[in-house]
Amino acid sequence: MSHSNEEFMEAFKHLDKICKEIFNSEKGVTSYIDAMEKITNGDRYVSNWDYVLKRLKKLRHIRNQYAHEIGSSYDNICAPEDIEWLKSFYNEIMNTTDPLAQYRKATIKKQEKDKTTESKSMASVPNPSKLTQEISTPKSASYNQLHTLQSQCNDENEGDASRLGIVLIFVIATLITCGILYVAFYI
């Protein structure tokens, strides 16, 4: 086994271990790749999204070849820049500057921005509680007229409601009486 192969495997193991811890999964780097693949718009928020995804897949493939294929330990399986990239990516994860962390930060900022925009657009919509306060606060003679009309309407509505209640009671009593008479004569 060459020195660069050992160094590659060690770097990959470190990355795999941190990914296992992050995702609480035994799949490690594969879990990271799966998480990236589930996000359909990652490249909109993270400029190197596609590059990182392809690179992770390539390096996982190299690791799998080395671990599972016979005779792969005799050749150099990677380039020195592959090892450096794995170490650098590990540091990005540790510093939360990796693509998934960048995506989370960007989407949170977008949500906050959307909420702010929504709040600003809602500022032009009248607040119902303020309207109620404005109407109920005496400001002019028109308020007094409105208040008087409301009182008259309430009085008329209360009278209508009591009349309606009496009619309903009468109808129910009539139906009960008819039911009793039906039972008494036909059964």
Stockholm file with secondary structure:
# STOCKHOLM 1.0

chainA/1-187         MSHSNEEFMEAFKHLDKICKEIFNSEKGVTSYIDAMEKITNGDRYVSNWDYVLKRLKKLRHIRNQYAHEIGSSYDNICAPEDIEWLKSFYNEIMNTTDPLAQYRKATIKKQEKDKTTESKSMASVPNPSKLTQEISTPKSASYNQLHTLQSQCNDENEGDASRLGIVLIFVIATLITCGILYVAFYI
#=GR chainA/1-187 SS CCHHHHHHHHHHHHHHHHHHHHHTSSCTHHHHHHHHHHCTTHHHHCTTHHHHHHHHHHHHHHHHHHHHSTTTTSSCCSCHHHHHHHHHHHHHHHTTCSHHHHHHHHHHHHHHHHHHHHHHHHHTSCCHHHHHHHHHSCCSHHHHHHHHHHHHHHHHHHHHHHHHHHHHHHHHHHHHHHHHHHHHHHC
#=GC SS_cons         CCHHHHHHHHHHHHHHHHHHHHHTSSCTHHHHHHHHHHCTTHHHHCTTHHHHHHHHHHHHHHHHHHHHSTTTTSSCCSCHHHHHHHHHHHHHHHTTCSHHHHHHHHHHHHHHHHHHHHHHHHHTSCCHHHHHHHHHSCCSHHHHHHHHHHHHHHHHHHHHHHHHHHHHHHHHHHHHHHHHHHHHHHC
//
